[in-house]
Structure formats: structure tokens, C-alpha cells
């Protein structure tokens, strides 16, 4: 057995190992130690395990699911599965050995929310589409990029800026990078989210809930090494400044990742403060030349398709302790799919009417 498994509560003790492997591979900021440790601190249950394979240069954090099944530790705040490899080859060849090392009976392991830019997607029946996600490659000038966007988008935002000017309102973009200011920034972000639709669903960030504690700790850690940025977009008007929109971002591996976006929904449907902010922020990122790309990582929405045509499919990958178990599972999945796609029988149709 080439895998070593320890309780994930010991993650900090193995920080150097994680950081070396992270730096040697694709180095996504979403897999940095400063991102993963707050995830475990806030959302871990104590049942998670940390595992590494020295010969294959791989490392992961897994959590038990239903009996016999394990998955990579995947809180909702983590856009990608916690799996590190030195190279981008498919991970499927490593999973059976890891399953034999996990506490039993361990029959199946799911690598969730895999990014094909970080880990190549293997061929075969054991990988499944997750979501499509978008990015913007920061090549050339902003003007060339912007002129390639749709005319409706450009004209709509131009009209909104003209309307704001006529109303005596000057938009202002502020970028916060100081670790001492991250707590206040997360609190401001929480006030924007809790004033909107997410508050009614109980999913909004707040300074005193688990989400708020995670984002504060994580952003402070990134900011201490100058790798976090919080964008605040203000409307300065006759009645003083008004916070209109915010982005929470982390940086690394040649990219900036927009983790969360919120805006003041009370501004009404005639204004799109988050898109106005995005235009200014994107211009700045093109001009600075510090990054190769902007990553969104959320599910592609209609507005993403106006902003970029660079879309890729993320995936889930299942591994099995024995090959025959994988074949059996794939067969069962195909049969279930065939049944759901089949037209109803006359008896079922009659009953349904």
C-alpha cells in the first residue's frame, strides 16, 4: 500500500508537504493551504481523512458518505475537489489503492468537482459531467476584448453610466488588499447579501455565521501574502457614498478567482452594479498584466456568455476497489437512465391521466 492516511485534523502538521505539492503542480489558489485549512476549521466534522501517495505525488482530503462510499471533502464554499497531483494526468489509476487503505468497507471513492485544467479527465464510463464554467483569458488589450463583446452589452452598460452621470452619481471602484481590513470587508459583503434574496433562503454570508467566519479567515490568510482582493463598487452621489456591489477574490497560479459576488438589489432593475463593477475591474486586470486569466468557477449563467466564450466542463470521477464493481455500477446507471428516458407504457399513461 503506497498511500498514507491520517486524520485531517492533523492537516496543519503536514502543511509543508501539501504546500510543496501544490507549488509543484497547477497551483490553483483554490487548493492552497490557506484555502483548505479554513474549510476544515469551519466545515469539517472530524471524520475527514488526509491521504498522500509519495511515489505518485498525490494528496487529498476525503470524507465518508453513505456506507462503503467516500468522497473528496467538498463543502459548498469549495469550487473544486481537494485533490493535488504534481502533473495533470488522470487520477483514476490511483483510486483503487487509496480505497484499500481507507477504513472499510471502502468500495467507491468519488472525486467531486474536478477541473480538467488541473486533472485530466479520463476516458471511460466512470466520469460524469458536473457543470460548465467560464473564464476570461487576459491577452491583448482590454479595448480589443471589449470590442469583441456583444453590442447590446456594451451599449447597455454605456447607457447605465450615462444615467448615473445625469443623476449626479459617480461610480468608484475600491480594491481592498490589507489583511487588517478583511473582517470589515466580509461584514460589508454580508450586509449586501442579507439585504437580498439569499437572506430568505438562509444562504447569505454574514459576519457571525459559518460562511462569514470562513471567508474572513481565508481572505486574511491570503492577504497576509498579498494574494487576496476584495472589490467594493461605490455610487458616490448627492446623499453620500452607497455600496453598490462587491467581489471576493483570491489569486495565484496565474489567475484571479472571483469567489463571490453581491450587489444592492434595492437599486432596481434598471441598473446592473455588478456588471458595471465587472467592466471596470476587468479593464484594470488587462492593464495590470499580472494574471493570465479570470476564473469564475460557478455554473455558467446567461451573463457569463455575454462576457466570454471560454467555457469548459467540470466533472466528477468515481473510483472502485475492484474493476468488476465499477462495471456493475456503470451497468446499473445505464439501465436507470434507459428506464427514465423510455416512454410510458399504455397502463402507466392511463394511470397518469
C-alpha positions, 0 to 999 in steps of 0.5 A, a space after each residue: 500500500 503506497 498511500 498514507 492516511 491520517 486524520 485531517 485534523 492533523 492537516 496543519 502538521 503536514 502543511 509543508 508537504 501539501 504546500 510543496 505539492 501544490 507549488 509543484 503542480 497547477 497551483 490553483 489558489 483554490 487548493 492552497 493551504 490557506 484555502 483548505 485549512 479554513 474549510 476544515 476549521 469551519 466545515 469539517 466534522 472530524 471524520 475527514 481523512 488526509 491521504 498522500 501517495 509519495 511515489 505518485 505525488 498525490 494528496 487529498 482530503 476525503 470524507 465518508 458518505 453513505 456506507 462503503 462510499 467516500 468522497 473528496 471533502 467538498 463543502 459548498 464554499 469549495 469550487 473544486 475537489 481537494 485533490 493535488 497531483 504534481 502533473 495533470 494526468 488522470 487520477 483514476 489509476 490511483 483510486 483503487 489503492 487509496 480505497 484499500 487503505 481507507 477504513 472499510 468497507 471502502 468500495 467507491 471513492 468519488 472525486 467531486 468537482 474536478 477541473 480538467 485544467 488541473 486533472 485530466 479527465 479520463 476516458 471511460 464510463 466512470 466520469 460524469 459531467 458536473 457543470 460548465 464554467 467560464 473564464 476570461 483569458 487576459 491577452 491583448 488589450 482590454 479595448 480589443 476584448 471589449 470590442 469583441 463583446 456583444 453590442 447590446 452589452 456594451 451599449 447597455 452598460 454605456 447607457 447605465 453610466 450615462 444615467 448615473 452621470 445625469 443623476 449626479 452619481 459617480 461610480 468608484 471602484 475600491 480594491 481592498 488588499 490589507 489583511 487588517 481590513 478583511 473582517 470589515 470587508 466580509 461584514 460589508 459583503 454580508 450586509 449586501 447579501 442579507 439585504 437580498 434574496 439569499 437572506 430568505 433562503 438562509 444562504 447569505 454570508 454574514 459576519 457571525 455565521 459559518 460562511 462569514 467566519 470562513 471567508 474572513 479567515 481565508 481572505 486574511 490568510 491570503 492577504 497576509 501574502 498579498 494574494 487576496 482582493 476584495 472589490 467594493 463598487 461605490 455610487 458616490 452621489 448627492 446623499 453620500 457614498 452607497 455600496 453598490 456591489 462587491 467581489 471576493 477574490 483570491 489569486 495565484 497560479 496565474 489567475 484571479 478567482 472571483 469567489 463571490 459576488 453581491 450587489 444592492 438589489 434595492 437599486 432596481 432593475 434598471 441598473 446592473 452594479 455588478 456588471 458595471 463593477 465587472 467592466 471596470 475591474 476587468 479593464 484594470 486586470 488587462 492593464 495590470 498584466 499580472 494574471 493570465 486569466 479570470 476564473 469564475 468557477 460557478 455554473 455558467 449563467 446567461 451573463 457569463 456568455 455575454 462576457 466570454 466564450 471560454 467555457 469548459 466542463 467540470 466533472 466528477 470521477 468515481 473510483 472502485 476497489 475492484 474493476 468488476 464493481 465499477 462495471 456493475 455500477 456503470 451497468 446499473 446507471 445505464 439501465 436507470 437512465 434507459 428506464 427514465 428516458 423510455 416512454 410510458 407504457 399504455 397502463 402507466 399513461 392511463 394511470 397518469 391521466 
